[in-house]
C-alpha cells in the first residue's frame, strides 16, 4: 500500500467551528465526505496559515473512514509525496509505487505548494492525479495559494486543480473567533471572563 500520514484525531467536522467566512468550504467538504468521487473532484482548499484547510481536509478523511471503512485513504503532504517519489527512484521500485497509488480511493494532499519547484515530483503527481480522476477516485488538495498562483512548471497541472471546486478560506470574523475561543475553553475545561475572551479574539485577527 501507500504510506500515509496519520490523521489528527482533533481535526473532525464536529470540532470545526463554522462561521460566515468558512461555511461554504465546510459544506463542500461535507458533500465530498458524504459521496467521495461524485460531487466536487478535485476539491481544492486554499488560504493562509491557520484558517482551517488542514482541519477540513482531515475531517473528510475521518468521515470517509467512519462511513466507508473499506475505502483506501492516502493522506500526504507535498513534502511527503516528494520524498516518496525520490525513494521510489533511488530504490528502483517505480512500478510498485505507481501501482500502490492507483489503488487509492481518497487522496488527501496537504501543502501542495511544496511540489511547485520539483519537476519529477510534479510529473508523477500529474500521472497519479489523472489515474485517480479517471477512475472517479476522490482527490482533496490544500494549498497556501490558489491554483493559478502555484507556479507549477506544467500548466496542465494547475488547470487540473481547477476542474472541480476551488474555495478560498478567509480569516474568520470577530463572532467566529469568539466562538472558536469559547469552544476551545470548553474542550480544555477552562473559563475566562467574557471581556477577556472578546479582547483575545479582537487582538488575534489574522488566523485561527
C-alpha positions in Angstrom: 0.0 0.0 0.0 0.9 3.7 0.0 2.5 5.2 3.1 0.1 7.7 4.7 0.4 10.3 7.5 -2.0 9.5 10.4 -5.0 11.8 10.7 -5.1 14.1 13.6 -8.0 13.0 15.9 -8.8 16.6 16.7 -9.5 17.5 13.1 -13.1 16.3 12.7 -16.2 18.1 11.4 -17.6 18.1 14.9 -14.7 20.2 16.1 -14.8 22.6 13.2 -16.4 26.0 14.1 -18.5 27.2 11.2 -18.7 31.0 10.6 -19.7 33.3 7.8 -16.3 33.0 6.0 -15.8 29.3 6.0 -19.4 28.0 5.7 -19.2 27.2 2.0 -15.9 25.4 2.4 -17.3 23.3 5.3 -20.4 22.4 3.3 -18.3 21.4 0.2 -16.0 19.3 2.4 -19.0 17.5 3.9 -20.5 16.9 0.5 -17.3 15.3 -0.6 -17.0 13.2 2.5 -20.6 12.0 2.0 -20.1 11.0 -1.6 -16.4 10.6 -2.4 -15.7 10.9 -6.2 -19.2 12.1 -7.0 -19.5 15.8 -6.1 -16.5 18.1 -6.3 -13.4 16.5 -7.7 -10.9 17.7 -7.0 -11.8 19.8 -4.0 -9.1 22.4 -3.7 -8.9 24.4 -0.4 -6.6 27.4 -0.2 -5.8 30.2 2.1 -3.3 31.5 4.6 -1.8 29.6 7.6 -4.2 28.6 10.4 -7.5 29.1 8.6 -8.8 25.6 8.7 -7.6 24.0 5.4 -5.8 21.1 7.1 -8.7 20.6 9.5 -11.3 20.3 6.8 -9.0 18.1 4.6 -8.5 15.6 7.5 -12.2 15.9 8.6 -13.1 14.4 5.2 -10.7 11.6 5.9 -12.2 10.9 9.3 -15.8 10.8 8.0 -15.0 8.6 5.0 -13.1 6.2 7.2 -16.1 6.0 9.6 -18.8 5.7 6.8 -16.8 3.7 4.2 -14.3 1.6 6.2 -13.4 -0.4 3.1 -12.2 2.6 1.1 -8.4 3.1 0.9 -7.3 6.5 2.1 -3.9 8.1 1.5 -3.1 11.3 3.4 0.2 13.0 2.4 1.8 16.5 2.2 3.6 17.9 -0.8 6.9 17.2 1.0 5.9 13.6 1.8 4.9 12.9 -1.8 8.2 14.3 -2.9 10.1 12.0 -0.5 8.0 9.0 -1.8 9.0 9.8 -5.4 12.7 10.3 -4.5 12.7 7.0 -2.6 11.0 5.1 -5.5 13.6 6.5 -7.9 16.5 5.6 -5.5 15.3 2.1 -4.8 14.2 1.4 -8.4 10.6 0.5 -7.5 8.6 2.9 -9.6 6.2 0.4 -10.9 5.3 -0.7 -7.4 5.0 2.9 -6.3 2.6 3.8 -9.2 0.6 0.6 -8.7 0.1 1.3 -5.0 -1.3 4.8 -5.7 -3.7 3.5 -8.4 -5.5 1.6 -5.6 -6.2 4.7 -3.5 -9.9 5.7 -3.2 -9.4 9.0 -1.3 -6.3 11.0 -1.8 -5.7 13.9 0.7 -2.8 16.1 -0.3 -1.9 18.9 2.1 0.6 21.8 1.3 0.6 21.0 -2.4 2.7 24.2 -2.9 5.8 22.2 -1.9 5.9 20.4 -5.2 5.9 23.6 -7.2 9.7 23.6 -7.9 10.2 19.9 -8.2 10.0 18.7 -11.8 10.0 14.9 -11.3 7.6 15.1 -8.4 5.2 17.3 -10.5 5.3 14.8 -13.4 4.5 11.9 -11.0 1.8 13.9 -9.3 0.3 14.7 -12.7 0.1 11.0 -13.7 -1.3 9.9 -10.3 -3.9 12.7 -10.4 -5.0 11.6 -13.9 -5.2 7.9 -13.0 -7.3 8.6 -9.9 -9.5 11.2 -11.5 -10.3 9.0 -14.5 -11.5 6.2 -12.2 -13.7 8.5 -10.1 -11.5 8.4 -7.0 -11.8 11.5 -4.8 -8.9 14.0 -4.6 -8.7 16.7 -2.0 -5.9 19.3 -2.1 -4.9 22.0 0.3 -2.6 24.9 -0.5 -1.5 28.3 0.8 -2.3 29.9 -2.5 -4.9 29.5 -5.4 -4.2 27.1 -8.3 -3.2 29.8 -10.7 -0.6 31.2 -8.3 1.1 27.8 -7.6 3.9 28.5 -10.2 4.0 24.8 -11.2 6.2 24.1 -14.2 3.5 22.2 -16.1 0.4 24.4 -16.9 -1.7 21.2 -17.3 -1.3 20.6 -13.6 -2.7 23.9 -12.4 -5.6 23.6 -14.9 -6.5 20.2 -13.4 -6.6 21.7 -10.0 -9.5 23.9 -11.3 -11.5 21.0 -12.8 -13.6 20.6 -9.6 -14.1 23.3 -7.0 -11.5 25.7 -5.6 -12.5 27.5 -2.3 -10.7 30.4 -0.6 -10.7 30.2 3.2 -10.6 33.7 4.6 -9.7 34.9 8.2 -12.8 34.5 10.5 -14.8 37.4 11.6 -14.9 38.5 15.3 -18.0 36.5 16.2 -16.4 33.3 14.7 -13.2 34.0 16.6 -15.1 34.3 19.8 -17.0 31.1 19.1 -13.7 29.3 18.4 -12.2 30.5 21.6 -15.3 29.5 23.6 -15.2 26.0 22.0 -11.5 25.7 22.9 -12.1 26.8 26.5 -14.9 24.2 26.9 -12.8 21.4 25.4 -9.9 22.3 27.8 -12.3 22.7 30.8 -11.2 26.3 31.3 -13.1 29.5 32.0 -12.3 33.1 31.2 -14.4 36.3 31.7 -16.3 37.3 28.6 -14.4 40.6 28.2 -11.1 38.7 28.2 -12.4 36.3 25.5 -13.5 39.3 23.4 -10.2 41.0 23.9 -8.2 38.0 22.8 -10.5 37.5 19.8 -10.1 41.1 18.8 -6.3 41.0 19.1 -5.8 37.8 17.1 -7.5 38.6 13.9 -5.3 37.0 11.1 -5.9 33.3 11.7 -7.5 30.7 14.0 
